[in-house]
Amino acid sequence: MAQSKTLGERLQSHGVSRRGFLKFCAATASLMALPPSMIPAIAAALEKARRPSVIWLSFQECTGCTESLTRSHTPTIEGLIFDHISLDYHHTLQAAAGDAAEAARKAAMQENEGQYLVVVDGSIPLGNPGFSTIAGVSNVDMLKETVAGAKAVIAVGTCASFGGIPHAYPNPTGAVSVSDLVKDKPVINVSGCPPVPVVITGVLSQLLTFGTLPELDHYGRPLAFFGQSIHDRCYRRPFYDKGLFAETFDDEGARKGWCLYRLGCKGPMTYNACATAKWNEGTSWPVESGHGCLGCSEPDFWDAGSFYKSLSVPTGDVARNAGYAVAAGVALGAAAGALNRAKRAGAIKRHEKVNVDDLGDDQG
Amino acid sequence: MSSWDGIDIRVESAGSAPDSWGNAVPILHEVLHALRRLAESGESTLIDVKSLPFGPGDEEQLLAALGEGEVRAKLDTLGESRIWESRYAGVWLVEHLNVDGGRVAFHIEITEVPQILCSQADDISAAVRNLETDLSDRS
């Protein structure tokens, strides 16, 4: 259960020196994608931060979001953050089961009325309450009951944020997102399939540190992580600006690491932190391993046509105007993103299915 | 089997991809501007290297360009931290690792001495109390 000790006091009682605390704050700033100049402010806020109760609800999901989080690669720092939250209910991680688990959830709600955080992964089926239940309670009823006394809700993963794969056409369960149902509480969407682990902990850190909601984009995602497109943060971007593209996965362009746009990369219309946060202990990310971005942090990405179909192929103008393109790179990227969004909307409407022939056509 | 026979196998030539992606030089210019500010007005700057969209080899190129100077230090709290001055005085590299050796933060700090190397006021106060206790135990 939540405790009144502040994080500063807890670290001190663990024998962490002031230097250690500064190191913790430096890592937290990096985790939250905040500028290093914020470290003193983080230190001041963290010293006073109190331990919040967190209830984690898993609905129509694959546990990939929890897998992503528990495999995050900064165990000391994130461990300290997780030590400092009181994770009172989480199907996958808690030892209690059945009635005891449900009793823990209800006790946490009662004891921390108006103050606890609810984290949700998975979409909520409205088609039939029996499609997904926990302890005999439908997902929608459990969400409504749990959120009623919450301070804020964090929708983790594309399923909770936008409906995700369960919401893909023809959406047999009538899956909806958290924000489709929760209208009277702040909802923070941390999309991605799965989300980047440090983004999940970064958002928790922000709430823990400052006790305030982060600044959000029009999809309710924290701007610190979703403020720039994959394309604008991609190290291959200079090749796009020069009009140098891989045309197949094994041609000269692919070997030289040219832009993957024509192989279907959805970087220009996708907002996420993969390009800087990276995956697998910071080893790499999809574009670095030679595959275009799938756009998994965007709504309806599963219905947006083939992953390998370039929705809007840049013309030769990009190459001819390379000088201008480098100078106005962001604007070009934004234009390509807008074109892609329009084409993607069309693809969703037509529900273009992907098959093996698609892959062959697109690469050839 | 016939479909396999049709697959053309090529041996990748070493170095077909670039050694770096050109992102190190702009950061070096940023360091230069920060170093000028430090020299002229004493203003310190911190650059979060982890937040930069580097491609393979960019960081290595940046570190090679900065090189290593006269000072190296090691901090041992919540895992190891490595701190070293580059070959340009006033340009420090501060790498924080977790207990498993994974990097949790990496900064270029343009300053006289990185903040984390300075003894902290709270720790100094605690040290006074500790030394007083140790001395009273001896008497």
Interface residues (C-beta under 8 A of the other chain):
Chain A: V16 S17 R18 R19 G20 L22 K23 F24 A26 A27 A29 S30 L31 A33 P35 P36 S37 I39 H73 T74 P75 T76 I77 L80 R233 C234 Y235 R236 P238 D250 R255 K256 G257 A275 T276 E281 G282 E288
Chain B: R10 E12 S16 A17 P18 W21 G22 N23 L46 I47 D48 K50 S51 L52 P53 F54 G55 P56 D58 L75 T77 L78 G79 S81 V94 H96 N98 V99 D100 G102 R103 V104 A105 F106 H107 Q115 I116 Q120 A121 D122 D123
